[in-house]
């Protein structure tokens, strides 16, 4: 009988959680059901945080409505491939020198400051418009 390592269990559990969450977000619209978490920042201040609308954007994206997803939270949609590629690089074993250089460029200290600046600008602009 094959033995499953702890790392494999983490991957299997993570995959199960991601598929389950995708099913829930595809099936249920966060605007129409009450069991999705509400944004505490928006509840307290009335202003939108950078993540506000992400749940609704995910619901619309999973149902194939990209225009509505962009309307709910464009930054979330733009960030998904960036986050996905970062996760891929984290999971990839034996990265070659080119992938290591790409990782340093896209996810290094300078990139962190650029991403933080983009998030802050998005936060300010969406509340001013």
C-alpha positions in Angstrom: 0.0 0.0 0.0 1.5 3.4 -1.0 2.3 5.8 1.7 1.2 9.4 1.3 3.6 12.1 2.5 2.6 15.1 4.6 3.4 17.4 1.6 1.1 15.3 -0.7 -1.7 15.5 1.9 -1.3 19.3 2.0 -1.6 19.4 -1.8 -4.6 17.1 -1.8 -6.3 19.0 0.9 -5.6 22.4 -0.8 -6.9 21.1 -4.1 -10.1 19.9 -2.4 -10.6 23.2 -0.7 -10.0 25.2 -3.9 -12.5 23.0 -5.9 -15.0 23.2 -3.1 -14.7 27.0 -2.8 -15.0 27.3 -6.6 -18.1 25.2 -6.6 -19.7 27.3 -3.9 -18.7 30.6 -5.5 -20.0 29.4 -8.9 -23.3 28.2 -7.5 -24.2 31.0 -5.1 -24.1 34.7 -5.7 -22.6 36.5 -2.7 -25.1 39.3 -3.2 -28.1 37.0 -2.9 -27.1 34.7 0.0 -26.0 35.7 3.5 -23.4 33.2 4.4 -20.5 34.9 2.7 -18.3 37.2 4.9 -18.9 40.9 4.7 -16.1 43.4 4.5 -15.4 44.9 7.9 -13.7 48.0 6.5 -16.7 48.8 4.3 -19.1 48.0 7.2 -17.3 50.4 9.5 -16.4 53.2 7.1 -18.7 53.0 4.1 -15.6 53.1 1.9 -14.5 50.3 -0.4 -11.3 48.4 0.4 -9.1 47.1 -2.4 -10.7 43.6 -1.9 -14.3 44.8 -1.9 -16.2 43.1 -4.7 -13.8 40.2 -5.1 -16.3 37.6 -4.0 -18.8 38.9 -6.5 -16.1 39.2 -9.2 -15.1 35.5 -8.6 -18.8 34.5 -8.9 -19.2 36.3 -12.2 -15.8 35.0 -13.5 -16.7 31.4 -12.7 -20.0 31.8 -14.5 -18.2 33.3 -17.6 -19.3 36.9 -17.2 -15.9 38.7 -17.4 -17.4 42.1 -18.0 -19.4 42.0 -14.7 -16.4 40.5 -12.9 -14.2 43.4 -14.1 -16.9 45.8 -12.9 -17.0 44.3 -9.4 -13.2 44.3 -8.9 -10.8 44.8 -11.8 -7.7 44.6 -9.7 -8.7 41.1 -8.4 -9.1 39.8 -12.0 -5.8 41.3 -13.0 -4.0 39.9 -10.0 -5.2 36.3 -10.5 -2.7 35.3 -13.2 0.1 37.1 -11.2 -0.8 35.2 -8.0 -1.2 31.9 -10.0 2.2 32.2 -11.6 3.7 33.0 -8.2 2.1 29.9 -6.8 3.4 27.9 -9.7 6.9 29.1 -9.1 6.6 28.2 -5.4 5.5 24.7 -6.2 8.0 24.1 -9.0 11.0 22.0 -7.9 14.4 22.5 -9.6 13.8 25.9 -11.2 16.3 26.7 -13.9 18.3 30.0 -13.8 15.8 31.7 -16.1 12.8 30.9 -13.9 14.8 32.0 -10.8 15.6 35.4 -12.5 11.9 35.8 -13.5 10.9 35.1 -9.9 13.4 37.7 -8.6 12.1 40.3 -11.0 8.4 39.7 -10.6 8.3 38.8 -6.9 11.4 40.6 -5.4 11.5 43.6 -3.1 11.0 46.1 -5.8 8.0 44.2 -7.2 6.5 44.1 -3.7 6.7 47.9 -3.5 5.2 48.3 -6.9 2.3 45.9 -6.1 1.7 47.8 -2.9 1.6 51.1 -4.7 -0.9 49.7 -7.3 -3.1 48.5 -4.5 -3.1 51.8 -2.7 -3.7 53.7 -6.0 -6.6 51.4 -6.8 -8.0 51.8 -3.3 -7.9 55.6 -3.5 -9.3 55.9 -7.1 -12.2 53.5 -6.6 -13.3 55.6 -3.6 -12.9 59.0 -5.3 -14.8 58.1 -8.5 
